[in-house]
Every structure is written in structure tokens, then in C-alpha cells.
């Protein structure tokens, strides 16, 4: 499985636009299942995010709700951008991608995402339907730090 993750990451990075506006490191934190069936809701992990305008691609690894490692690749589209106050900005949109570690080789994921950003720090929340484990819906929180802006 690790070889597949390296291959997918290499392909992912080759598709990333060379002129990204931001490169960020992501820390995965927590999830909440609408109906908790003894899921793990501390989903620590790490990822990389490349952002340009309304679009971003992200790749990473985390400890999932079934207490297994998951590898993911995804894309965000955030057409809504609003300055709340001072340096605090809000953005919202959709995301889609694929993830391993849930009993299938790769499962599709998609949902809504929002973020609050201030300078180089942000918090992103994701919400998606849970199609596989009868939990109705699951939400996740991740934290980010912009490493470089172009």
C-alpha cells in the first residue's frame, strides 16, 4: 500500500500547477460522526496543500475513524471569499477526492468545506455524507500554516 501512496503522491505533485499562490502544511485533528458507532474521532495526520485562486489540491495521511491509516488526494473549490474583519477571512465551497483505509482500496469522498484564515494560519472544516458506515454524516477539522506565498 505504501508504494501505491508514493505513486499517487508523485502523480498528484506532477499535476499541481507550477505557479501555486500558496503552499501550506496541514495538521489533521478531529472528526465528529453524526451518530457515533464507537468511531475514533481523533484523526491526527499531516498533509500538503497547493492553492491557486479558488482552487486547491491537497494530499496527506491521517489516522482514520476505523483506527487505521488513511492516505488521501483531493481538490477544493472555494468560490466564496469574504473578509470578516481585519485579517480574518472566510471562504467556502466544495471538495472531492479519494481516500484509502476504509476496507476498500479507494473510496470517493465529497462534501462542503469552509475555512477561516488570518495571515498564514487557517482552520478548515469539512462535512460529508457517510455512505459506508451508516453514520449519516461526518465532519472534520484541520489546521493549516502557509509555508510559502508566491
N, C-alpha and C positions, 0 to 999 in steps of 0.2 A: 504494500500500500504506500510506503514511503516513496518508492520510485515513481509511482503514479502522481503523488503530490508534487515531486520535483519537476516532472514533465509538465504538469498542468501549470505550475507556477512559472516555468520558463516560457511556455506558450503565452500565458497571461501577460508577462512582462514584455514580451515581444510585440504584443498588440497595444500596449499603453502608448498614448500619444507622446512623442518625444518632447513636446512643448507643454508639459503639465504646468499648471499655475501653482499647485501646491503638492507637496509630498508630506504625508503625515504618518505617524506611528499610532496604532490603535491598541488600546487595552480593553479587552473584553471583561465584563464584570458580572452582571446578574441577569436572570430571566425570571419571568413570572408566568405561570400557566393558569389560565382561567379556572380550570378545575385541576388541582394538583393531585396527581396519582403517584405520590412519592417520587416525583422527579427531582433531580439535582437542580437547584436554582442558583448556584454559584458557578458560573461558567467562565472561569479565568482563561485568558489566552492572549494572543498578540496577533496583530495584522499590519499590513501596509496599505495605504490609500493614496491614489493619484487622482487629483481633481483638476478639472478644467471647465470653467464656466458652470453650467447647470449639470454637468456630467461628472461622475467619478467611478473609478473601478477600484475594487478592494479585494485583497487576498489575505488569508490568515488561517490560524489554527486555534482551537479552544477545547476545553473540557466540557462535553455536552450534557444535556439533561438526562441521558441514559448512563452517565458516568463513563463515557468513552471519549477518545479524542476525535475531533471533527476537523476536517480541512474544508475550506470554502473559497469560492470565487464568486464575485457578484458585481453588479453595476447599479449605481444610484442615478436617478434623475430628479433634480430639485428645482422645479421652475418657480417656486415661491420663495422670494427673498425679501425680508423686511428688517429694517433697523428698528429695534425696540427702544433703546435708549443708549446714548453714549457709544461704547464699544460693543454693546450686546446686540447681536444679530440673530434672527430666526430664519430658518429655511425648512421647507417641507417638500415632499414628493413621494416617489415610488422607488422600489428596488426589486431586483430579481437576480437569481443566481442558482448555484448548485452547491450541495454540501454532502460530505461523506460521514460515516459513523453512526447511522441510524438503522442499521440492519439491511440496507440496500447499498449498492455500490455508490450511486449518487442520486440524491433526491432533489427535485426542483423546489425552490423557495421563492416567495414573492410577497410583497406587502407594502405597507406605508412606512415612511421614515420621516422623522423631524430632528432638527438639531438646533442647539443654541451655541453660538460662537462668540468669544471675546478675545480679540487679538489672536494668539497662537494656540488657544485652548478651546476645546469643544466637547459637548456631551451630545450623543446621538441616541435616540430611542427608535426601535423598530417594532412593528406589530404585524403579525401574520396569522392566517388561519392555520390550525394544526390539523392537517388532513390525515395523519397517520396514527395518532395516539389518542383520539377521542377527547382531547382537552379543549376543544372548540377554538381557542386562540392562545397565542403565546406572545409575550412582549420581551424585549431585550434592551439592555443599556450598555453602551460602550463609551469609552472616554478617549479623546484624541489630543495629540500635540502635533502642531505643524512643524516639521523639521526644516523645510525649505520652501520659500516662496520665490517664484520667478517673475 
